Amino acid sequence: MGNNKYKILIVEDEANIRSFIKANLETSDYQVLCAETCELGMMMYASHHPDLIVLDLGLPDRDGMSLIQEVRKTDTVPIIVLSARSNERDKVEALDLGANDYITKPFGTEELLARIRAVLRSHRHSEEKESSPGGKFQLQDLLIDYDTRQVFVGKEEIDLTQTEYNIMAFLSVHAGKVLTYAAIIRAVWGYSDYGSVKKLQVNMKNIRKKMGVTPGEKRYIINELGVGYRMLAEDEA
């Protein structure tokens, strides 16, 4: 099978958007499958095992959220949600259910392609990571050594608390993926309470300060406002 192309499934009921995305993806050398309902999307997902799903939420038969839930029971295939719903609650719900990224309509072709590349990369990367725990994460001049639990910027070791290190490690294993506040809190503290987000933000502020990042500077970690944080993917410098 000489076909190394990534297979992308588009689940979108608006024909013009569907054909627009399909044309752009095929030009970029992806193999594209299309479905216009949630039901058909599930069937095509099951029979074709795509490498990535681009999913609209407002589908005629069922809400796209239910497709995320179904797929996530058994599979980590990357899912990028494409939606006209721009409110934070929908974004957070989709990401908490396991979507890898969320793009609001209308969107630019270049942005969509860049997000697809980043998600495919980080997915391949976390699969490699999971099969070989330990090792290192490198992003620009940032280095995280999972074995020794050390973090370096350039040659300088950054003195992080246990909690700060755990936050950095969790974000880096999922580099390129937006992680909601709730997901980070669960991973780091194992529970969520009323004050958790504040606690996470305080830790993040300390991490940035220790790493010499000025407020608002998009270095290493991006704050997706109202939603969560995202560690840049390794070649997204």
Beta strands, then each sheet from edge to edge (+ up, - down):
strand 1: 7-11
strand 2: 31-35
strand 3: 52-56
strand 4: 79-83
strand 5: 101-104
strand 6: 136-139
strand 7: 142-145
strand 8: 150-153
strand 9: 156-158
strand 10: 179-180
strand 11: 221-224
strand 12: 228-231
sheet 1: 2+ 1+ 3+ 4+ 5+
sheet 2: 6+ 7- 8+ 9-
sheet 3: 10+ 12- 11+
end
